Amino acid sequence: MARQVAYTYKGQAKVINFAYDKFHDMYEAAAAAEGVDLTRFLAMEQQVAMTAKGKGALKSYRLNEFARMGFKDIRMLRDEEQG
């Protein structure tokens, strides 16, 4: 079954299709759907991953940066939520 990602971008709720063969994760899929360039974000994320001692810093960085870009509540939809 196809996966779907739900998110809010600049106050507007949206649902898009998602496939792991096209995108690394749901964040990249949402950014691609909105035409947001992640080049600088991915470079900085890689630096945070190399210097952080735990995954908490990386997750926090990702959530804060996507909120700054205008994204909110990015999540995978469950099978029963899709339709």
KARAKA-V615829 format. One record per backbone hydrogen bond with DSSP energy under -0.5 kcal/mol. CO is the residue of the C=O (numbers start at 1). NH is the residue of the N-H. E is the energy in kcal/mol with one decimal. If there is no record, write none. Layout:
co:CO nh:NH e:E
co:CO nh:NH e:E
This chain:
co:3 nh:18 e:-2.3
co:4 nh:77 e:-2.8
co:5 nh:16 e:-2.6
co:6 nh:75 e:-2.6
co:7 nh:14 e:-3.1
co:8 nh:10 e:-0.5
co:8 nh:72 e:-2.1
co:9 nh:12 e:-1.5
co:11 nh:13 e:-0.5
co:12 nh:9 e:-2.5
co:14 nh:7 e:-2.4
co:16 nh:5 e:-2.8
co:18 nh:3 e:-0.9
co:19 nh:22 e:-1.3
co:19 nh:23 e:-1.9
co:25 nh:29 e:-1.6
co:26 nh:30 e:-2.1
co:27 nh:31 e:-2.3
co:28 nh:32 e:-2.3
co:29 nh:33 e:-2.2
co:30 nh:34 e:-1.3
co:31 nh:35 e:-0.6
co:31 nh:36 e:-2.7
co:32 nh:35 e:-0.8
co:36 nh:38 e:-0.5
co:38 nh:42 e:-3.1
co:39 nh:43 e:-1.7
co:40 nh:44 e:-2.2
co:41 nh:45 e:-2.7
co:42 nh:46 e:-1.9
co:43 nh:47 e:-1.6
co:44 nh:48 e:-2.5
co:45 nh:49 e:-2.4
co:46 nh:50 e:-1.8
co:47 nh:51 e:-1.7
co:48 nh:52 e:-2.5
co:54 nh:58 e:-0.6
co:55 nh:59 e:-2.3
co:56 nh:60 e:-2.4
co:57 nh:61 e:-2.4
co:58 nh:62 e:-2.4
co:59 nh:63 e:-2.6
co:60 nh:64 e:-2.5
co:61 nh:65 e:-2.6
co:62 nh:66 e:-2.3
co:63 nh:67 e:-1.9
co:64 nh:68 e:-2.0
co:65 nh:69 e:-1.8
co:66 nh:70 e:-0.6
co:66 nh:71 e:-2.8
co:67 nh:70 e:-0.9
co:70 nh:10 e:-2.8
co:72 nh:8 e:-2.6
co:73 nh:75 e:-0.5
co:75 nh:6 e:-3.0
co:78 nh:81 e:-1.2
co:78 nh:82 e:-1.2
co:79 nh:82 e:-0.5
